[in-house]
């Protein structure tokens, strides 16, 4: 068989995974793949065969598992020097399976350090129990829980993404978008074609930042697999994030519609708790300074927070937009309180922070409450608001 990356697999990789459909525990498919190759490295063909048998018994539609098992069976009678020794096997199919094997095995040896935090997650609301973080380069979805305000790694899943990679920009480009999104609904599999498996979780692509930047398209979902398949190659969807059916069911049962963020990055960056705290404080200060300037009712102070390149959802520039905002005179300064704040560093090349919050404004006996989202961009050495709108 073709050489695959070696890996030190600890006991955790053998943890059985619950099957939401049957309640029975299923072995971890990635861990079994690792054990197959570890056994081969130790020249223990019998054990490798046993692990491959266990793999296809647990996941009978797992094409990669069947291909590896077929190679192992051939090894009992002849040398096998290439991955997928089946005669006349299509080269493109073998490449897809080889790519899947590589990313699955690497995922075991490259699990996130639990002491590190995804840089993108700066602050979650108290009622945001989970965050989904997709690493496109590794074809992996990481599940983090909100542990007293700090993201804590729980587990991860293999995913397939757009056939032509990431950075979706238009309808039909078969790419997966990069950005901060939210699950907008939960679609039952019974109401969908079998193609989507047991269900789907649509996300709000295109979001505000996508629209400002002219990105189009729709229908980006997290969803499962057709009943006849276990998984897809790493690059195989029309832009959606696709999971195996057992993994999709676990995620679907855990997320909260409208609350659970889905962060899709080309490559997830992890930082120490100290750096995370430092960057969180910077983001909090930006927002609090903006609040104080808004309370001052001083137009110059307020506008100093905004970029000259500002655009709102209607395409207004900063001057046109600001002229439409409610103004307060010097005798009636507003009192502004911010609550339910979430903050994320936006994936991509730009230095960008997206803040969402509830703004309660009190002027005399009058009170108003709105939900607002701001995108802050670092221009030279100064953070400024490049987009603001209601959500």
VEXDREN-2710 file (C-alpha; in Angstrom, 1 decimal):
% VEXDREN-2710
k/r/px/py/pz
1/UNK/0.0/0.0/0.0
2/UNK/1.1/3.6/-0.6
3/UNK/2.9/5.2/2.3
4/UNK/0.8/7.4/4.5
5/UNK/2.0/9.7/7.3
6/UNK/3.0/8.0/10.5
7/UNK/1.3/9.0/13.7
8/UNK/1.5/8.5/17.4
9/UNK/-2.0/7.4/18.4
10/UNK/-2.9/7.6/22.1
11/UNK/-5.7/5.8/23.8
12/UNK/-8.1/8.6/23.1
13/UNK/-8.3/7.7/19.4
14/UNK/-10.0/4.5/20.3
15/UNK/-12.9/6.1/22.0
16/UNK/-16.1/4.7/20.7
17/UNK/-18.6/7.2/19.3
18/UNK/-22.3/6.9/20.1
19/UNK/-24.6/6.3/17.1
20/UNK/-27.6/8.7/17.5
21/UNK/-29.7/6.4/15.3
22/UNK/-29.2/3.2/17.2
23/UNK/-27.8/4.2/20.5
24/UNK/-24.9/1.7/19.9
25/UNK/-21.3/2.7/20.1
26/UNK/-19.4/2.9/16.9
27/UNK/-15.6/2.8/16.6
28/UNK/-13.8/5.9/15.5
29/UNK/-13.2/5.4/11.7
30/UNK/-10.1/7.6/11.7
31/UNK/-8.6/5.8/14.7
32/UNK/-9.2/2.5/13.0
33/UNK/-7.4/3.7/9.8
34/UNK/-4.4/4.7/12.0
35/UNK/-4.4/1.3/13.6
36/UNK/-4.4/-0.4/10.2
37/UNK/-1.3/1.4/9.1
38/UNK/0.4/1.1/12.5
39/UNK/-0.1/-2.7/12.3
40/UNK/1.3/-2.8/8.8
41/UNK/4.3/-0.7/9.9
42/UNK/4.9/-3.4/12.6
43/UNK/4.6/-6.1/9.9
44/UNK/1.4/-7.5/11.6
45/UNK/-0.8/-8.1/8.6
46/UNK/-3.2/-10.2/10.6
47/UNK/-4.0/-7.4/13.0
48/UNK/-4.2/-4.9/10.2
49/UNK/-6.7/-7.2/8.5
50/UNK/-8.7/-7.5/11.7
51/UNK/-8.9/-3.7/12.0
52/UNK/-9.9/-3.2/8.4
53/UNK/-12.6/-5.9/8.9
54/UNK/-13.9/-4.0/11.9
55/UNK/-13.9/-0.8/9.9
56/UNK/-16.1/-2.0/7.1
57/UNK/-18.4/-4.0/9.4
58/UNK/-19.1/-0.8/11.4
59/UNK/-19.3/1.4/8.2
60/UNK/-20.4/-0.9/5.3
61/UNK/-20.7/2.1/2.9
62/UNK/-17.2/3.4/3.6
63/UNK/-15.5/3.1/0.2
64/UNK/-12.1/4.0/1.6
65/UNK/-12.4/1.2/4.2
66/UNK/-13.3/-1.3/1.5
67/UNK/-10.4/-0.3/-0.7
68/UNK/-7.9/-0.6/2.1
69/UNK/-9.4/-4.0/3.1
70/UNK/-9.1/-5.1/-0.5
71/UNK/-5.4/-4.2/-0.6
72/UNK/-4.8/-6.2/2.7
73/UNK/-6.6/-9.2/1.3
74/UNK/-4.3/-9.1/-1.8
75/UNK/-1.2/-8.9/0.5
76/UNK/-1.9/-12.4/1.6
77/UNK/-1.1/-13.7/-1.9
78/UNK/1.1/-11.1/-3.6
79/UNK/3.1/-7.9/-3.0
80/UNK/1.1/-4.7/-3.0
81/UNK/3.2/-1.6/-3.6
82/UNK/0.5/1.0/-4.5
83/UNK/-2.6/2.3/-2.8
84/UNK/-5.7/0.7/-4.5
85/UNK/-4.2/-2.4/-6.2
86/UNK/-7.5/-3.2/-7.9
87/UNK/-7.0/-3.8/-11.6
88/UNK/-8.3/-1.1/-13.9
89/UNK/-9.5/1.1/-11.0
90/UNK/-10.2/4.7/-12.2
91/UNK/-7.2/6.9/-11.5
92/UNK/-9.4/9.9/-10.4
93/UNK/-11.3/7.7/-7.9
94/UNK/-8.1/6.4/-6.4
95/UNK/-6.8/9.9/-6.0
96/UNK/-10.0/11.0/-4.2
97/UNK/-9.7/8.0/-1.8
98/UNK/-6.0/8.6/-1.3
99/UNK/-6.6/12.3/-0.5
100/UNK/-9.3/11.3/2.0
101/UNK/-7.0/8.8/3.7
102/UNK/-4.3/11.4/4.0
103/UNK/-6.4/14.0/5.7
104/UNK/-8.1/11.5/8.0
105/UNK/-4.9/10.1/9.2
106/UNK/-3.2/13.5/9.6
107/UNK/-6.2/14.6/11.7
108/UNK/-5.3/12.2/14.5
109/UNK/-1.6/13.4/14.7
110/UNK/-2.5/17.0/14.3
111/UNK/-5.4/17.5/16.8
112/UNK/-5.6/20.9/18.4
113/UNK/-3.6/21.5/21.5
114/UNK/-6.4/21.8/24.2
115/UNK/-4.4/24.6/25.9
116/UNK/-4.7/26.7/22.8
117/UNK/-7.8/28.7/21.6
118/UNK/-8.9/29.4/18.0
119/UNK/-7.9/33.0/17.4
120/UNK/-11.2/33.7/15.6
121/UNK/-13.3/33.3/18.7
122/UNK/-12.9/36.4/20.9
123/UNK/-16.2/36.4/22.9
124/UNK/-19.3/34.3/23.0
125/UNK/-22.6/35.2/24.5
126/UNK/-23.6/33.3/27.6
127/UNK/-26.4/31.5/25.7
128/UNK/-24.0/30.4/22.9
129/UNK/-23.1/27.0/24.2
130/UNK/-21.1/25.8/21.1
131/UNK/-19.1/27.1/18.2
132/UNK/-18.3/25.2/15.1
133/UNK/-14.8/25.9/13.6
134/UNK/-14.0/24.6/10.1
135/UNK/-10.4/24.2/8.9
136/UNK/-10.7/23.9/5.1
137/UNK/-7.1/22.9/4.6
138/UNK/-7.4/20.0/7.0
139/UNK/-11.0/19.1/6.0
140/UNK/-11.9/19.2/9.6
141/UNK/-14.7/20.6/11.7
142/UNK/-13.7/21.4/15.4
143/UNK/-16.4/21.6/18.0
144/UNK/-15.8/24.0/20.9
145/UNK/-18.0/24.5/23.9
146/UNK/-18.4/27.8/25.8
147/UNK/-16.8/27.0/29.1
148/UNK/-17.5/30.1/31.3
149/UNK/-16.7/32.4/28.4
150/UNK/-13.6/30.5/27.2
151/UNK/-13.8/28.2/24.2
152/UNK/-12.9/24.6/25.1
153/UNK/-12.1/21.9/22.6
154/UNK/-14.6/19.0/22.6
155/UNK/-14.1/16.9/19.5
156/UNK/-13.6/17.1/15.7
157/UNK/-15.1/15.6/12.5
158/UNK/-13.9/14.9/9.0
159/UNK/-15.7/17.1/6.4
160/UNK/-15.9/17.5/2.6
161/UNK/-16.0/21.0/1.1
162/UNK/-16.4/22.7/-2.3
163/UNK/-15.0/20.9/-5.3
164/UNK/-12.9/24.0/-6.2
165/UNK/-11.9/24.9/-2.7
166/UNK/-12.7/28.0/-0.7
167/UNK/-13.4/31.7/-1.1
168/UNK/-16.8/31.5/-2.6
169/UNK/-17.7/34.6/-4.6
170/UNK/-20.6/33.7/-6.9
171/UNK/-23.4/31.3/-7.6
172/UNK/-22.3/28.0/-9.0
173/UNK/-18.6/28.4/-8.5
174/UNK/-18.6/25.2/-6.3
175/UNK/-16.5/26.9/-3.6
176/UNK/-17.0/27.0/0.1
177/UNK/-17.2/30.5/1.7
178/UNK/-14.8/31.9/4.2
179/UNK/-16.3/33.9/7.1
180/UNK/-18.4/34.0/10.2
181/UNK/-21.8/32.6/9.8
182/UNK/-24.8/31.4/11.9
183/UNK/-27.1/28.4/11.5
184/UNK/-30.4/29.7/10.4
185/UNK/-32.7/26.7/10.5
186/UNK/-32.8/22.9/10.8
187/UNK/-34.1/20.9/7.9
188/UNK/-35.3/17.3/8.5
189/UNK/-34.0/14.6/6.2
190/UNK/-37.5/13.3/5.6
191/UNK/-38.3/16.5/3.8
192/UNK/-35.2/16.5/1.7
193/UNK/-33.8/14.4/-1.2
194/UNK/-31.7/11.4/-0.1
195/UNK/-28.7/13.3/-1.3
196/UNK/-28.6/15.4/1.9
197/UNK/-28.7/12.4/4.2
198/UNK/-30.5/12.8/7.6
199/UNK/-30.9/16.5/7.3
200/UNK/-29.3/19.9/6.8
201/UNK/-28.3/23.0/8.7
202/UNK/-28.4/26.1/6.4
203/UNK/-26.1/29.0/7.3
204/UNK/-26.5/32.7/6.5
205/UNK/-24.3/33.0/3.4
206/UNK/-24.0/35.6/2.1
207/UNK/-23.6/37.6/5.3
208/UNK/-23.3/41.3/5.5
209/UNK/-19.6/41.4/4.7
210/UNK/-20.1/39.0/1.7
211/UNK/-22.8/41.3/0.3
212/UNK/-20.7/44.5/0.8
213/UNK/-17.9/42.8/-1.2
214/UNK/-20.2/41.6/-4.0
215/UNK/-20.2/37.9/-3.2
216/UNK/-23.4/36.1/-4.3
217/UNK/-25.0/32.7/-4.2
218/UNK/-27.0/30.9/-1.7
219/UNK/-27.9/27.5/-0.3
220/UNK/-24.7/26.9/1.7
221/UNK/-25.5/24.1/4.2
222/UNK/-24.0/21.7/6.6
223/UNK/-25.5/18.4/5.7
224/UNK/-25.1/14.6/5.6
225/UNK/-24.5/11.9/3.0
226/UNK/-26.8/9.9/0.7
227/UNK/-27.8/6.6/2.3
228/UNK/-25.6/4.6/-0.1
229/UNK/-22.4/6.4/0.9
230/UNK/-20.4/6.9/4.0
231/UNK/-18.2/9.9/3.1
232/UNK/-17.0/12.0/0.2
233/UNK/-13.4/13.0/-0.8
234/UNK/-12.1/16.2/0.8
235/UNK/-13.0/18.4/-2.2
236/UNK/-16.4/17.1/-3.6
237/UNK/-19.3/19.3/-2.7
238/UNK/-21.0/22.2/-4.5
239/UNK/-19.8/24.5/-1.7
240/UNK/-21.6/23.0/1.3
241/UNK/-19.8/21.5/4.3
242/UNK/-20.6/17.8/4.2
243/UNK/-20.3/15.3/7.1
244/UNK/-20.9/11.6/7.5
245/UNK/-24.4/10.9/8.6
246/UNK/-23.4/9.8/12.2
247/UNK/-21.4/13.0/12.6
248/UNK/-24.1/15.2/11.2
249/UNK/-26.7/13.7/13.6
250/UNK/-24.5/14.5/16.6
251/UNK/-23.9/18.1/15.5
252/UNK/-27.5/18.7/14.5
253/UNK/-28.7/17.5/17.9
254/UNK/-26.2/19.9/19.7
255/UNK/-26.5/23.2/17.9
256/UNK/-28.9/26.0/18.5
257/UNK/-30.6/27.6/15.5
258/UNK/-29.9/31.3/15.3
259/UNK/-27.2/31.1/18.0
260/UNK/-24.5/28.7/17.0
261/UNK/-21.7/30.4/15.0
262/UNK/-20.0/28.5/12.2
263/UNK/-16.5/29.9/11.5
264/UNK/-15.0/28.7/8.2
265/UNK/-11.3/29.4/7.7
266/UNK/-8.7/28.4/5.2
267/UNK/-6.6/27.3/8.1
268/UNK/-7.5/27.7/11.8
269/UNK/-5.0/29.7/13.8
270/UNK/-4.6/28.8/17.4
271/UNK/-3.2/31.1/20.1
272/UNK/-2.2/30.9/23.8
273/UNK/-4.7/31.9/26.5
274/UNK/-2.6/34.9/27.3
275/UNK/-2.7/36.1/23.6
276/UNK/-6.4/35.4/23.4
277/UNK/-7.1/37.4/26.6
278/UNK/-5.0/40.3/25.2
279/UNK/-6.8/40.4/21.8
280/UNK/-10.2/40.0/23.6
281/UNK/-9.3/43.1/25.7
282/UNK/-8.4/45.1/22.6
283/UNK/-11.8/44.2/21.0
284/UNK/-13.7/45.1/24.2
285/UNK/-11.9/48.5/24.4
286/UNK/-12.8/49.3/20.8
287/UNK/-16.5/48.7/21.5
288/UNK/-16.5/50.6/24.8
289/UNK/-14.6/53.6/23.4
290/UNK/-17.2/53.7/20.5
291/UNK/-20.0/53.6/23.1
292/UNK/-18.5/56.5/25.1
293/UNK/-18.1/58.5/21.9
294/UNK/-21.7/57.8/20.9
295/UNK/-22.8/59.0/24.3
296/UNK/-20.9/62.2/23.9
297/UNK/-23.2/63.1/21.0
298/UNK/-20.1/64.8/19.5
299/UNK/-20.2/64.1/15.7
300/UNK/-16.4/64.5/15.4
301/UNK/-15.8/62.0/18.2
302/UNK/-18.3/59.5/16.7
303/UNK/-17.0/59.8/13.1
304/UNK/-13.4/59.2/14.3
305/UNK/-14.4/55.6/14.8
306/UNK/-15.5/55.1/11.2
307/UNK/-13.5/54.3/8.1
308/UNK/-13.6/56.6/5.0
309/UNK/-14.3/53.4/3.1
310/UNK/-17.4/52.7/5.2
311/UNK/-20.5/51.3/3.4
312/UNK/-23.8/50.1/4.8
313/UNK/-26.1/47.5/3.4
314/UNK/-27.7/50.1/1.1
315/UNK/-24.3/51.2/-0.3
316/UNK/-24.3/54.5/1.5
317/UNK/-20.9/56.0/2.3
318/UNK/-20.1/57.3/5.7
319/UNK/-21.4/60.9/5.1
320/UNK/-24.7/59.7/3.6
321/UNK/-25.2/57.1/6.3
322/UNK/-24.3/59.4/9.2
323/UNK/-26.7/62.1/8.1
324/UNK/-29.6/59.6/8.5
325/UNK/-28.6/58.6/12.0
326/UNK/-30.5/60.0/15.0
327/UNK/-28.7/63.0/16.4
328/UNK/-28.8/64.2/19.9
329/UNK/-28.3/67.8/21.0
330/UNK/-25.9/68.9/23.8
331/UNK/-28.8/69.1/26.3
332/UNK/-29.9/65.5/25.8
333/UNK/-26.9/63.2/25.8
334/UNK/-28.0/59.5/25.4
335/UNK/-27.1/56.8/27.9
336/UNK/-26.0/53.7/26.0
337/UNK/-25.7/50.2/27.4
338/UNK/-24.3/47.2/25.4
339/UNK/-25.3/43.6/26.2
340/UNK/-25.2/40.1/24.7
341/UNK/-21.9/40.9/23.0
342/UNK/-20.2/38.5/20.6
343/UNK/-16.8/39.2/18.9
344/UNK/-14.9/37.3/16.3
345/UNK/-11.7/37.9/14.3
346/UNK/-12.9/37.4/10.7
347/UNK/-11.0/34.7/8.7
348/UNK/-9.0/35.9/5.7
349/UNK/-6.2/38.2/4.8
350/UNK/-7.7/41.4/6.2
351/UNK/-7.4/42.4/9.9
352/UNK/-11.1/42.4/10.7
353/UNK/-13.2/42.0/13.9
354/UNK/-17.0/41.5/13.8
355/UNK/-18.9/42.6/16.8
356/UNK/-22.6/41.9/17.4
357/UNK/-24.5/43.4/20.4
358/UNK/-27.8/44.7/21.8
359/UNK/-27.7/48.4/22.2
360/UNK/-30.1/50.0/24.7
361/UNK/-30.3/53.8/24.4
362/UNK/-32.0/56.0/27.0
363/UNK/-32.7/59.7/26.4
364/UNK/-34.7/61.2/29.3
365/UNK/-37.7/58.9/29.7
366/UNK/-37.4/57.4/26.2
367/UNK/-35.8/54.0/25.7
368/UNK/-35.0/52.0/22.6
369/UNK/-33.3/48.7/22.0
370/UNK/-31.7/47.3/18.8
371/UNK/-29.5/44.5/17.8
372/UNK/-26.5/45.8/15.8
373/UNK/-23.5/44.3/14.0
374/UNK/-20.2/46.2/13.3
375/UNK/-17.2/45.1/11.2
376/UNK/-14.0/46.8/12.4
377/UNK/-11.0/46.8/10.0
378/UNK/-7.4/47.7/11.0
379/UNK/-6.3/50.5/8.7
380/UNK/-2.6/51.2/9.2
381/UNK/-2.4/51.1/13.0
382/UNK/-6.0/52.2/13.8
383/UNK/-9.1/50.1/14.0
384/UNK/-12.2/51.7/12.3
385/UNK/-15.7/50.6/11.5
386/UNK/-16.0/49.6/7.9
387/UNK/-19.7/48.4/8.1
388/UNK/-22.5/48.8/10.5
389/UNK/-26.1/47.6/10.4
390/UNK/-29.0/46.0/12.2
391/UNK/-29.5/42.3/12.6
END
